[in-house]
Amino acid sequence: MASPITGPTSRPAALPLVPSDEEAMLREAVAGIAGRFGHDYFARVTAAGEAPRELWDVLSAAGYTGVHISEDHGGGGLGLTELAAVAEEVAAAGCPLLIMAVSPAIVGTVLERHGTDEQKARWLRSIATGEQRFSFALTEPDAGSNSHEIRTLATPEGDGFRLCGTKTYISGVEDAAGILVVARTGTDERTGRGQLSLFMVDADADGLERQYIPTVLEAPEQQWTLFFDDVLVGRDCLIGEVGNGLRAVFDGLNPERIMSAVMCTGVARYALDKAAAYVGERKVWGVPIGSHQGVAHPLAEAKVQLELARLMVQKAAMLHDAGLPAGEASNMAKFAAAEAGIRCVDQAIQAHGGNGFAREYGIADLYWVVRLLRTAPVSREMVLNHVAEHALGLPRSY
């Protein structure tokens, strides 16, 4: 018996090296939409502190922001591979959207896998159609990368729960209808680790306050510290089982890493395209500067690194869609793509000389997007810890 995704059930998923005709058409269509907006639009809404609503609405109307969500819930019925293709093409047009990694990828995936039918009708359908966007709140000031140390508490209260605590560096709250919050509902007496649960909280819930975090990041999604001061949520806002929320969270973290990776590879493609066009036309001493190996070779090396990263992203997305273990590949993809993105953008700036720092050339302002993704959503050091322990079998270091 064969599956259209995995092939014969006794064999792992196949990894096609050439995109299908359907994926090629999807990429072409998304690139056409995003290209009509371009980096000037991205820079303009970012400077104005606005959400990229116009671009989002056009992508959503065409079904692209929910392409991976089941058709039963208003989506395209495809996979994360296709959503990653959408996000990469949008980023390659100079419009990397962090919200795509958060709302459809994390929150959408968690809801589809762990939400009740009522919750899917209430929230997932609006994610699939792009009508609403949602944020995700995991990080805390003192917990860092150790999710077991989360201190935001959810205690039973009547027919629901009372949330108290603080979350920080939460993206896109200003344009979110709701926030998927990870909170502690108990402690494992044997290990001392927190037992975590997931709750959907209205972005304007009573007792929820937010504080803007100024950063150097130039992106339309803003960063916030959230304060939960006796925020009441009904039991119908509990996603999954009480105390088993971390397992549900991990179902959203691999998509988050893959989507973070394609934002980096998309921006890298954008930067290299800009650089190649510039050095092919810019003449000094009568010849294009791209004819000099000192200019051409660094760009060529960056291109090699980029394509290697894209292959790792492709592998991670295919494993995820096949229902196979994808944690190692997703972490490696995010690591490789962030490094490639930084290198490509930096080399594009260098190839432009002083013009690389001029806003009119539209490159340097994207540096902090790819640089952020070396650190978030998981730092390169934690990725290396994961690879050392799980891929190489080395002793756990933390």
C-alpha positions in Angstrom: 0.0 0.0 0.0 1.4 3.4 -1.0 0.9 6.9 0.3 1.1 9.9 -2.0 3.3 11.6 0.6 5.5 8.8 2.0 5.5 6.3 -0.8 5.5 2.6 0.2 4.7 2.4 3.9 7.9 0.5 4.7 10.1 3.3 3.2 10.9 6.8 4.3 9.6 9.9 2.5 11.3 10.7 -0.8 13.0 14.0 -1.1 12.6 15.4 -4.6 15.4 17.7 -5.6 13.4 19.4 -8.3 10.2 21.3 -7.3 7.0 19.9 -8.7 5.1 21.8 -11.3 2.5 22.7 -8.6 5.2 24.1 -6.3 6.8 26.1 -9.2 3.4 27.6 -10.0 2.7 28.4 -6.4 6.0 30.1 -6.1 5.5 32.1 -9.3 2.1 33.3 -8.2 3.2 34.3 -4.7 6.3 36.1 -6.1 4.1 38.0 -8.5 1.9 39.2 -5.6 4.8 40.1 -3.3 6.7 41.7 -6.1 3.9 44.2 -6.7 4.5 45.4 -3.1 8.2 45.0 -2.9 10.7 46.2 -0.3 9.6 49.8 -0.5 6.2 48.8 0.8 7.8 46.7 3.6 10.1 49.6 4.6 7.2 52.1 4.5 4.8 50.2 6.8 7.7 49.4 9.1 8.7 53.0 9.5 5.0 53.9 10.1 4.7 51.2 12.8 1.9 49.6 10.8 1.0 46.0 10.0 1.5 44.9 6.4 -2.2 44.4 6.1 -2.6 45.1 2.4 0.0 42.5 1.4 -1.4 40.0 3.9 -5.0 40.5 2.7 -4.0 39.9 -0.9 -2.1 36.7 0.0 -4.9 35.5 2.2 -7.6 36.2 -0.4 -5.6 33.9 -2.8 -5.5 31.2 -0.1 -1.7 31.4 0.5 -1.5 32.2 4.2 -3.5 29.0 5.1 -2.3 26.8 2.4 -1.2 24.1 4.9 -4.4 23.9 6.9 -6.9 21.3 6.1 -9.7 22.1 3.7 -12.2 21.1 6.4 -11.1 24.2 8.2 -10.9 26.6 5.3 -7.3 26.0 4.3 -5.6 24.7 1.1 -5.1 21.1 2.4 -1.4 21.0 1.5 1.6 21.0 3.8 4.2 23.0 5.5 6.4 22.6 2.4 3.9 24.8 0.5 3.6 27.3 3.4 7.4 27.5 3.5 7.5 28.2 -0.2 5.0 31.0 0.2 7.0 32.6 3.1 10.3 32.3 1.2 8.9 33.9 -2.0 7.4 36.8 0.1 10.8 37.3 1.8 12.6 37.1 -1.6 10.5 40.1 -2.7 12.0 42.0 0.3 9.0 41.5 2.6 9.9 39.0 5.3 6.9 38.5 7.5 7.6 37.2 10.9 3.9 36.8 11.5 3.8 33.9 9.0 6.0 31.9 11.4 3.8 32.7 14.3 0.1 32.7 13.3 -0.3 30.1 10.6 2.8 28.0 11.3 2.9 27.7 15.2 -0.7 28.6 16.3 -2.3 27.0 13.2 -0.4 23.8 13.5 -1.1 23.5 17.3 -4.8 24.2 16.9 -5.2 21.7 14.1 -3.4 18.9 16.0 -4.7 19.6 19.5 -7.8 21.8 19.3 -11.4 20.6 19.7 -13.8 20.9 16.9 -15.3 24.0 18.5 -11.9 25.6 18.9 -11.0 24.9 15.3 -14.2 26.5 14.2 -13.6 29.5 16.5 -10.0 30.2 15.7 -8.4 27.9 13.1 -10.8 28.8 10.3 -9.9 32.5 10.7 -6.2 31.6 10.6 -6.7 29.6 7.5 -8.6 32.4 5.7 -6.1 35.1 7.0 -9.0 37.0 8.5 -7.3 37.0 11.9 -3.7 36.8 13.1 -2.6 35.3 16.4 0.5 35.6 18.6 2.4 33.0 20.6 3.7 33.6 24.2 6.3 31.2 25.5 9.5 33.2 26.4 9.8 34.7 29.9 12.4 37.0 31.4 13.9 34.4 33.7 13.1 31.1 32.0 15.3 31.7 28.9 15.5 28.5 26.8 14.5 26.3 29.7 10.7 26.0 29.2 10.4 23.8 32.2 11.1 26.9 34.4 8.2 28.9 33.1 6.6 30.8 36.0 3.4 32.2 34.4 0.8 30.3 36.5 -2.6 29.2 35.4 -4.7 28.2 38.5 -8.2 26.7 38.3 -10.9 29.4 38.9 -14.5 28.4 38.7 -15.2 27.0 35.2 -11.8 28.2 33.9 -8.4 29.4 34.9 -6.7 32.5 36.3 -3.4 33.5 34.6 -0.6 35.5 36.4 2.9 36.1 35.1 5.1 37.8 32.5 6.1 37.0 29.0 8.7 38.9 27.0 9.8 39.4 23.4 6.4 38.4 22.1 6.0 39.3 18.4 3.0 40.8 16.6 0.7 41.4 19.6 -0.4 44.8 18.2 -2.1 43.1 15.3 -3.3 39.9 17.0 -6.8 38.8 17.8 -5.5 36.3 20.4 -2.4 35.0 22.0 -1.6 31.3 22.5 0.0 31.3 26.0 2.1 28.6 27.6 1.6 28.6 31.4 2.4 26.4 34.3 -0.5 24.4 35.8 1.6 22.2 38.1 5.0 20.7 39.0 6.2 17.2 38.5 7.0 16.0 42.0 9.6 13.6 40.7 11.6 15.9 38.5 10.6 19.4 39.8 9.9 20.4 36.2 6.9 22.5 35.4 3.7 20.9 34.0 2.6 23.2 31.2 -0.7 23.9 29.6 -1.8 26.0 26.6 -4.4 28.7 26.7 -5.9 31.0 24.0 -6.2 34.5 25.5 -7.9 37.4 23.8 -5.4 40.1 23.0 -7.6 42.7 24.8 -8.5 40.5 27.8 -9.1 42.3 31.1 -5.9 42.2 33.2 -3.6 41.8 30.3 -1.2 44.7 29.8 1.6 45.1 27.3 4.8 47.1 27.1 6.5 47.9 23.9 10.2 46.8 23.6 12.3 49.2 21.4 14.7 47.2 19.3 17.0 47.8 16.3 14.9 45.3 14.3 13.3 46.9 11.3 10.2 44.8 10.8 6.5 45.6 10.9 6.0 43.1 13.8 6.7 44.8 17.1 8.1 43.2 20.2 6.3 43.3 23.6 6.5 42.3 27.2 3.1 41.0 28.4 1.8 41.2 32.0 -0.9 38.8 33.0 -2.5 40.2 36.1 -5.4 37.8 37.1 -6.5 37.2 33.5 -9.5 34.9 33.5 -10.0 32.4 30.7 -12.7 29.8 30.3 -12.0 26.1 30.1 -13.0 26.3 26.5 -9.7 28.3 26.0 -7.6 25.4 27.2 -5.9 23.8 24.1 -5.2 20.1 24.6 -4.8 18.5 28.0 -3.9 20.1 31.3 -0.3 19.5 32.1 0.6 18.2 28.6 1.1 21.5 26.9 4.8 21.2 26.2 4.2 18.2 23.9 1.6 20.3 22.0 4.1 23.3 21.9 6.7 21.1 20.3 4.3 20.3 17.4 4.5 24.1 16.6 8.2 24.6 17.2 9.5 22.6 14.2 7.2 24.6 11.8 8.5 27.7 13.6 12.1 26.8 12.9 11.4 25.9 9.3 9.5 29.1 8.7 12.3 31.1 10.4 14.7 29.4 8.0 12.8 30.3 4.8 12.6 33.9 5.9 16.4 33.9 6.0 16.8 32.1 2.7 14.3 34.4 1.1 16.0 37.5 2.3 19.3 36.0 1.2 18.0 35.5 -2.3 16.7 39.1 -2.4 20.1 40.4 -1.2 22.2 38.4 -3.7 19.9 39.3 -6.6 20.4 43.0 -5.7 24.1 42.5 -5.3 24.5 40.6 -8.6 22.6 43.2 -10.5 24.6 46.0 -9.0 28.1 44.6 -9.5 27.1 43.6 -13.1 26.3 47.2 -13.9 28.6 49.3 -11.7 31.7 50.2 -13.6 35.0 51.3 -12.1 38.1 51.8 -14.4 35.9 50.9 -17.4 34.7 47.4 -16.5 31.9 46.1 -14.2 33.2 45.5 -10.7 31.6 42.0 -10.8 34.3 41.0 -13.3 36.8 41.1 -10.5 37.2 37.9 -8.5 37.6 39.8 -5.3 34.0 40.9 -5.7 32.6 37.9 -7.6 34.0 35.0 -5.4 32.6 36.2 -2.1 29.1 36.5 -3.7 29.5 33.0 -5.3 30.5 31.5 -2.0 27.5 33.1 -0.3 25.3 31.6 -3.1 26.7 28.1 -2.4 26.0 28.4 1.3 22.5 29.6 0.5 21.7 26.7 -1.7 23.0 24.2 0.8 20.7 25.8 3.5 17.7 25.6 1.1 18.3 21.9 0.7 18.2 21.4 4.5 15.0 23.4 4.7 13.5 21.3 2.0 14.4 18.1 3.9 13.0 19.4 7.2 9.7 20.4 5.6 9.3 17.1 3.8 10.0 15.1 7.0 7.4 17.2 8.9 4.8 16.7 6.2 5.5 13.0 6.1 4.9 12.7 9.8 8.5 11.6 10.4 10.8 12.9 13.1 11.8 16.4 12.0 13.4 18.0 15.0 17.0 17.4 14.1 16.5 18.5 10.5 14.4 21.6 11.5 17.1 22.8 13.9 19.8 22.2 11.3 17.8 24.0 8.7 17.3 27.0 10.9 21.0 27.1 11.9 22.2 26.8 8.3 19.7 29.3 6.9 20.5 32.0 9.5 24.2 31.7 8.9 23.6 31.8 5.1 21.2 34.8 5.4 23.7 36.8 7.5 26.5 36.0 5.0 24.5 36.9 2.0 23.1 40.2 3.3 26.5 41.2 4.7 28.3 40.4 1.4 25.6 42.2 -0.6 26.2 45.3 1.6 29.9 45.0 1.0 29.5 44.6 -2.8 27.5 47.9 -2.8 30.3 49.7 -1.0 29.0 52.9 0.6 25.8 52.5 -1.2 25.1 49.4 0.8 24.3 51.6 3.8 21.9 53.9 1.9 18.3 53.2 2.5 17.4 53.7 -1.2 19.2 50.5 -2.0 17.1 48.5 0.4 19.6 46.0 1.8 21.1 47.1 5.1 17.7 47.4 6.9 17.2 43.7 6.4 20.4 42.7 8.1 18.7 42.7 11.6 16.0 40.4 10.4 18.4 37.6 9.5 20.6 38.5 12.5 17.7 38.1 14.8 17.0 34.6 13.4 20.5 33.5 14.4 19.4 34.0 18.0 15.6 33.4 17.9 13.4 31.4 18.0 16.2 29.2 19.3 19.8 30.3 19.6 22.6 28.8 17.5 24.1 27.5 20.7 21.0 25.5 21.7 20.9 24.1 18.2 24.4 22.9 18.5 23.6 21.4 21.9 20.7 19.5 20.3 22.9 18.2 17.4 25.8 17.3 19.7 23.5 15.3 22.0 21.0 13.7 19.6 23.0 13.4 16.3 26.4 12.7 17.8 25.4 11.0 21.0 27.6 13.3 23.2 26.8 13.8 26.9 24.1 16.4 27.6 25.8 19.7 28.4 22.9 21.6 30.1 
